[in-house]
Amino acid sequence: MFQHNSVNLPILKKRAYNLRWATVPEGVIPLTAADPDFPSAPEIAEAVANFAKDRYYCYAPPDGLPECKESLANFFRTKRNIPTSADLIFPVDSAAFGIYLTCKAFLAPGDEAIIFDPVDFLFRYSIESVGGIAVPLAIPAGTAPVDFEKLEQLITPKTRMICLCNPLNPTGKVFTQEELVQLGDIAIRHKLIILSDEIWSNIVFVPNKYVSIASINKEIRNCTVTISGFSKSYGLAGLRIGMVMASNKEQYTKLLDASLHNSTIHGANVLSQIAATTALNQCGYWLDGFLKHLQAMRDICVDELNSIPGFRCISPDGCYVAFANIEGTGKSGSEIHELLLNEAKVAVVPGLKQWFGNGAEGHIRLSFATSEEILREALSRIKNTINSL
Ligand SMILES: Cc1ncc(COP(=O)(O)O)c(C=O)c1O
């Protein structure tokens, strides 16, 4: 399933946008946006086609198809150890919308929300879109422990939320149970909402264990809104499907009101809900195979990056991105990005504030969700280019 001959480059070159195959010049390998080069599980296409062939695409309930909600609840109960139910969860049109929606529901203009630095741009973007202020907590590279005393020092009377991205894109950190307890206790003491983005939670490499913060105890759960999606684990980014899970009815109502689903202004597409339901109920085998492949790609990617002069890369515990420190080359992230694009014909994401915050300076991010052949070719081109500097 994850061999090179499964990668359909002619289709990717037509369909893969967001800095990927369809947007780069011919000959460039894009290790950019985290979106797999492999086709999704066949059961998903079959379920979507079966639904579509009836030719009825009626309005769905504003809070989602019952079978989708039930599958999501079952996932969180059985795989994440969270005692939840379908009436606390609803599908949304992406994890990105889930983040924005949670900010809209729980932040007023001028409110502060703590984000990690570096972290995916969606957190800052969503907080600022609703008039909030994103307060960055610098966290160490790689998997080193986070200093929660520093986090607590950032709290002011205006702080309303802590944004947890676990596993953390771009560093690949997977938070330990002890760290999550500390974060949860701070949220309880200061009456803060924890926005827990868990879209990467299926992409955790052995021997690391994933813990959902809402599974720790009832008090922490009551502060938490959990968000997830299907773009990373199942390759469904273009279907724009994700979910939000509240911890109680009051939170749920706030989230659903803020979503505008009741007015039909927004809502999760029925075909996408069918795809997500099928992914959860039938595609565990596919995800297991994908994860096994990714673990092998991670090891190749990190080893190769560390053999390039001036590059240093800590092996990520989760996420299928490598976050390489390139300061030893004497060049900035943007300069290395330009050089690799023009000389090596490999596109990477530069560590710019606009993508990940100030803490990403001196880094580049590379996705390794591709075939071994494509990955090795890209890394060999990068190495040759840097070696010839
Ligand atoms: C941490 C994180 N959250 C959310 C998203 C967006 O997911 P979706 O495609 O469901 O909007 C991404 C995508 O890169 C991500 O890395």
The ligand as a MOL file (V3000), in Angstrom:
LIG
                    3D

  0  0  0     0  0            999 V3000
M  V30 BEGIN CTAB
M  V30 COUNTS 16 16 0 0 0
M  V30 BEGIN ATOM
M  V30 1 C -1.8130 21.0340 14.2630 0
M  V30 2 C -2.7470 21.1320 13.1000 0
M  V30 3 N -4.0410 21.4150 13.2980 0
M  V30 4 C -4.8980 21.5210 12.2790 0
M  V30 5 C -4.4860 21.3420 10.9870 0
M  V30 6 C -5.4740 21.5210 9.8710 0
M  V30 7 O -6.2080 20.3580 9.6030 0
M  V30 8 P -7.4570 20.3710 8.6010 0
M  V30 9 O -6.9490 19.9940 7.2540 0
M  V30 10 O -8.4200 19.3640 9.1430 0
M  V30 11 O -7.9990 21.7480 8.6500 0
M  V30 12 C -3.1420 21.0520 10.7170 0
M  V30 13 C -2.6530 20.9000 9.3360 0
M  V30 14 O -1.4750 20.9350 9.0600 0
M  V30 15 C -2.2500 20.9310 11.8080 0
M  V30 16 O -0.9570 20.6380 11.6310 0
M  V30 END ATOM
M  V30 BEGIN BOND
M  V30 1 1 1 2
M  V30 2 1 2 3
M  V30 3 2 2 15
M  V30 4 2 3 4
M  V30 5 1 4 5
M  V30 6 1 5 6
M  V30 7 2 5 12
M  V30 8 1 6 7
M  V30 9 1 7 8
M  V30 10 2 8 9
M  V30 11 1 8 10
M  V30 12 1 8 11
M  V30 13 1 12 13
M  V30 14 1 12 15
M  V30 15 2 13 14
M  V30 16 1 15 16
M  V30 END BOND
M  V30 END CTAB
M  END
